[in-house]
């Protein structure tokens, strides 16, 4: 059996990777600690593990690392605003940190367990527009996944770090469907992933097989340290489904807000 690859390792890695190693890790089924899952040989577009470091020198000159965050961020969508408000009011995350991924804005919003906002960053998402993973897509070879199947699923996912193809550690969002969140890679040059993250609009941020790519600086500096110990909750807004269908309890937001306000008033 070949090791499970998250949906997105580039095709250029496939042959070499298979010769070198045979190894193996939502809503959410999360992988047991220290265990791996069988996998699919990687091929095309969404490698989500680590960013290749640039060569230290080139013709006698030092090469600067590529920045991974644009100056301007897309405004939050209404659905993201409602989810953020609902999670805070319902304390749905429990004692875990959480992230809200706003698909319309192609942006990730990061929060501590107590609800403190820690920052935001652009993300790359599945090229297919849709809110569900196709049945069995996590077990397919990436070359066999059609464009319409390359979706980033919407929903609430209890997420933890685990091993992926090549023994890389990634944040498994939907492990059963091989959807992970990891740092962007630019190994597949014609995809221009870093450039897509740097662009001023979310219009070109659909490129992966379903995995979520974020800039390396944000991933390594903020997200990974926050989620690495106990994991966290990832909320992903829908593309086409009504928000209330994906998150039914969001309907309770007005009542939760009123109840919290009343409780606060009584405490004072």
Secondary structure, 3 states (H helix, E strand, C coil): CCECCCCCCCHHHHHHHHHHCCCCCCCCCCCCCCCCCEECCCCCCCCCCCCCCCCCEECCEECCCCCCCCCCCCCCCHHHHHHHHHHHHHCCCCCCEEEEEECCCCEEEEECCCCCEEEEEEEEEECECCCCCCCCHHHCCHHHCCHHHCECCCEEEEEEEEECHHHCEEEEEEHHHCEEEEECCCCCHHHCHHHHHHCCCHHHCEEECCCEEECHHHHHHHHHHHHCCCCEEEEECCCCCCHHHHCHHHHHHHHHHHHHHHHHHHHC
